[in-house]
Amino acid sequence: MAYPETNTATDYPFTQPDALSAPRDLGKLRQRCPVADVRFPSGDPAVVVTRYDDAKRVLDDPRVSRNMYRADAARLSTTQLNMLELEFVSTLVDPPNHTRIRRLFAKALRRGRIEELRPRIVTIVDELLDAMLAGPMPADAVDALARPLPRQIIGEMFGVPPGEGDRAQYWAERLFSLSLHTAEEMAAGQQEFAAFICELAEKRRAEPTGDFFSNLVAVSDVDDGQLSHLELVYLAQALFTAGIDSTWVMISRMIGLLLHKGCYGRVVADPKLIEPTVEEVLRYLPPSNLGALRYAVEDIELDDAVIPKGTTIAVSTTATNRDPRFFDDPDEFLVDRSENRQVSFGHGRFLCPGAWLARCEMQSLLRGLVHPGADTRTRGGCKRLEGSYRDDERGHAVAASALVTP
């Protein structure tokens, strides 16, 4: 690396005090070595970018590829089944194929279309809250709210039969594990997941409903080069995984942070804080610390460093979102933060297409907690949020909380 000569590799995953705190090493790296050498659990080397302006440049630089099917590209772990490392998928993650495929479904996930779904999302939230509050307390907010909400929403978009959403969630949560499963288990899970998608596609061919997945299946059935069957399966797996796994983690973290930081009462008192609270959760604890790995196909010149051609690049959204040059009091969790240009969903050409769906789910759930509709059992809202959070097997913050009505 060109910055600095004293740079020594830091092991990833970075050490953090708990699942609701940022790794301590990130702030130090951003100050002394903004493009730092890291070593993944696989033993492979890479660099991590930790400054906001550098990160935005890397995320949208056409000289940086997301195709990791390369002999010299780093792998996170020796057992991980990363779809970006599969030869077929590697042809889809960069333009022009990425642009072609994204165009087919991006309209359905734009903000305006998602806002049309908001009433249905609110209804699901109310039903989940009612079911939870009718049961024994304290309730596990993850099992009662965080996991079922995105599972049901994505399930309805894809026409998953009632009761089968757990199967999809099982695969979505395990396909990208770093160390919990062997390579054989990951490969078997991927094949099972693909068979599940093919089964759903056949049902939609036989009985199209005009829903999100029916439209994708119809496009793949037309021999015009827009979307092949294999591309359909990959795309569905990617959307399932991101739509279920990332979102439930963020919902859980939102509840955990409100518990841990003691901010819940402020949001109850002022529902106008709902949207900035969601943005602050995304900034403070992004869905992924590193996001998708990238590969420098040419030398990349940044302000204080040059990333050589052939280097695997990781962008730390956690560090980027805490850059003091762009965020006031970056290490504080502020539910009333007004300037919040976080990049948790990426930037530029590869901005996450499901970003607004995730936001809508998080906003709707938080609004349901603090200011639910008049037709729900919660009536005046859950005025107190009591309980605790814990770390799950992958180091995510998992809320285990009691929600108490007046």
N, C-alpha and C positions, 0 to 999 in steps of 0.2 A: 504494500500500500504506500501511497505517497504522503499519508498524514497519520501520525508523525512517525519518525523512524523508531521511536520507543514503544510504539503500539504493540501490545502482546494480546494474544487471543483470549477472549472471555468465553466461558462455557455457556451454552444455551441448553435448557431454559435458564433464564436469569433467576437468581434467588430473590424472593419477595417475602416480607413478613407474614402476610396472609393473602387470601384471594381477593380482598378488597383494597389492597395497597399496591402501588407500583413498585417494581423492582428497584432497589436502591442504586444499582449499578447504572441505570439508564441516565440519571441526571449527571452523574460523574462523566459518563462517556460523552454526553452532549457537550459538556464544558471543555474537556481536554482532548477528545478524540471523536469528532462528530461522524466520521466514517471509520468505524472500528472493526477490527478482525474478530470474528466469533468462530466457535467450533461447535457444531451440532452434535447431538447424541450419536449420530452415525460415525463421528470422527471427521467428517468432511468440513473443510473451511469455507467461510463466506465472509461478507462484510455486512454490517448493519448501519443504516442511515438513521440519524437521530434528530436532525434539525428540520424545522418546518419547511423552510424554503428549499432545502436540498431534497426533502421527501417529495414535495409537489413536482419538482423537476424530474426526478427519477420516475415517478408514477406515470407521467405522461410523455416520456421521452421515447420517440420511435426507435432509438438505438438500444432500447432495453426490451427484451423479449420475455414473455411468460412461458415460452416453450422450454420445459425442463427435461425433455427427452434428448439429452446430450451426454456423451461419455464423460465430460469433465464438469458437468453440473453437480452441485452439492445436493445431497438428500438429507432430510431432517433426521430420519432414523433408518436403520437397516430393515425394519419390519413394516414401516408405513407403506400403505397402498395409496399413493398419491396419484389421482387421476391425471394430473398434469405431467406425470412421468410416463404415461402410457403412449405408445407410438401413435396410435390413431388420434388420441385427444390432442397430442402435440401439434397437429395440423390445424386445430380449431381455435387456439387461444390467442393468436395474433391476427391482425388484418392480413388479407381481406376476408378470410373465412369468419373470423370473429365478428367483423362488421356485418357480414351477411346473416349470420345466425342471430345475433343480437337484435337486428332489425325485425325479425319475425315475432319476437315476443315482447320487446321493450315497450311498445305502445300499450299493451295490456297492464303494464306495471307503472305507467306514468302517474303522476300525482292526481290528475283529474279522474282517471279510472279507479284509482284506489279510494278516492273520496266517495265514489259511488258505492264502494263496498263497506264504507264505515258504518252505516246503520246495521248491517249484518254482523260486523265485528262487535259492535256495541251490544247487540242481542246475545251473542255468544258469551261476552264478558259477564253480562247480567246473569245468565243461566249458570255460569261457573261459580260466580259469587254466591248466588242463592244456594246452590248445592253444597258449597263449602260451609256456609254459615248455618245450614240446616244440620250439619253433621257435628261430630264431637270436636271439642276444642282442647288444646291448641291444634290448629290445622297446619299441615305442611303446605306452605304456599307454592312450593315447586310442583308437587303432585296434583294440587287442586287447581292451580292457575297457570303457572309458567309453562309447564309442558303441554297441557291439553289445548291451550289457546292457539298457538301457531300450528299444532298438529291438526286441529279441526279446520282451521282456515285453509291451510295448504291442501288438506284432504278434500275439502269441498271444491277447490280450484281444479284438482286432478280427478275428481270423481272416485275417491277411495271409498269403498263400501264401509258403512258404519261398523265399528269394532275392529277394523283392520289397520287403523292408523298407528297402533302400537308397533306393528311390523315395520312400517316405514320409518318410524322414529328409532327403532332399534338399529337399523342399518345406518341411518343418518348420523347417529351419535357415535358410531364405531368405525366408519370408513376412514376417518382421518386421525385415528388414535396414534400417538407417538410410540407407546410402549405397552399398552394393556393387552394387545393381541398379537399373535404370531403372524408372519407373512401368509401362512396357509389359511389361517382363520380370516384374515382380511380379504384374501382372494375369494374364498368361499362366500363371504358376505357380499362381496361385490357381484358375484354371479347370481346369488339369490335375489339381490336388489334388482339386477337387470331383468331377471325372469318376472319379478313382480311388476315392473314397469311394462314389460311386453304384455302381460296379462291385462293390465289396465288399458293398454292401447287397443287390444283386440275387443274389449268391451265397448270402447268408445267408437270403434269402427262399426260394430254391430248396432249400437244404439247411441248415435251422436246426440249430444245435449246442447251444443253451442257454448259449452263452458271453455275455460282456458285450455285445458288439455285436449278437448275435442278439436279445437281449432288447430292446434299444433299437429295432431294426428292427421287431420285432413290435408294440411300442407305437405306432410311427409309422404302421403299417398299419391301425390301428383308428381309425375316424373318430369320435373322441370329444373332439377338441380338446386332447389331452394333448401330442402332439408331431407337427408336420407334417413332411413330407419335407424341406422347405427347412431347418427347424430341426434335423433330424437331421444333415444335411450340415454345417451350421455347427458343431454340437456336436461331431461327430466330428473336424472339423478342429482345433477348439480343444483337445480332449483329446489328439489326436495331437501337436500342436505343444508343448503344455506337458509332456506325458508323455515326449517324446523329447528335445527341444531343451534344456529347462531342466535335466533330470536329468543328461544327459551332461556338461553344463558343470559342474554341482556335483560330479560324481564326479571329473572332471579337476582341479578346484580342490582337492578333498580330497587327492588324491595330490600335487599341486603344493605345497600347504601343508605336508604332512608332510615332503616333501623340503626345502622352503625353510626351515622352522622347526626342523628336526632333531628332531622329536617322534616319529618312527616307532618308534624303539627302545622308548620308554616304553609305547606301545600294545602292542607285541609282548610286553613283560614283564608287562603287566597288561591282559588282554582286557576287564576291567570298564570300561576307559576308552573302549571302542568307541562306546557310545551318547553319552556326553558329548562325544566328539571330533566326531561327526557334527553335534551341535547347535552346537558351537563353529564348525565350518566354515560352517554356515548363518548364524550370527550375524556372523562375521568378514567373509565375502564372500557376501552374499545372491545368490539366483538372478538378481535384477534390481535395479539400483541405484534405479530410480524406480518400477517396477511400472506398472500401468495408470493412465493419466491420468484425472483426474476434473474435474468441472465444478460450480462453486458455483451452485445454483439460487436461493439466498438468501444474504444476508450471513452469514458464519460467524465467530462470536466465539470467539477463543482467549484464552489467558491474557494474552499480550502483543501481540496483533494482531487485526485484523479483516480477514478475506478478503472483498472485495466480491463481491456477486452478479455472475455473468458471468465470473468468473476461472477459468482452467484451473489445476488444482492437481496437483502431483506430490509424492508422499511419498518421501523418500529413506530407504529401509530401511537403507542402509549407515550413514548418519548416525544414524538412530534407534537402531540396534543398538549404537551406540558412545556413547550418552548417558551421561556419567559420573554422572548422578543416579540411574541405574538399573543400571549395570554397573560393578563394580570393575575397575580396570586395563583400561578398554575397548579400548585400542589394542594390548593384548597378546593373542596367540593362546595360550589356556590349555586344554589337552585335559582338564584335571580341573576345569574351571569347574563349580561346583555350582548357582549361581543363574543361569539362562539363560532369560529370558523374551523371547527374540528374536521379532520379528514378520516374519520373512522370507517367510512364507507368507500374510501378510495378517492380518486381524483382523475379528471380528464376522461380519456376514452374508456377507461376500465372502472369508472364509477359504478358501484354496485347497483344493478337495475332494480333490486328489491328494497332499496333503502327506504322508500316512502311507505311501503307495506309494513316494514318493521317498525318505523316510527308510529304509524297509525295504530298498530297493535299495542305498543307501549303506552301511547297517549290514552287510548281507549281504556286500557286496564287501570291506569292510574286515575283517570277520571271516574271510572266505576267505583274505585275504592273511596275517593274523597267526595264525590258528588254524583251518586248514581241516579238513574231514572226513578220516577215516582212509582212505577209498577213493579219494582223489585223489593224483596224482603229487607234489603239493607236500608231502605228509606233515607234516613238522614246521613248515611255514609258511615264508613268505619272511622270513627273519630280517633281511635287509638290503634296504633300498630305496635303490637308487643311480640316479643319472641327473640329469636337469635338467627344467626346464619352460621353455616359451616362450609368447609371446603369439600367438594365432591372428589371422586377418584381421579379426575383430570385436573384438579386444582381450580375449578370454577367456584365462585361464590354461590352457595345454594342457600336460599332463605328457608328457614323452618320457623314459621311465625304464627302467632295467634292474632286474628283480626277481630276486634271487639266493637260491637255497635253500641249506641247509647243505651 
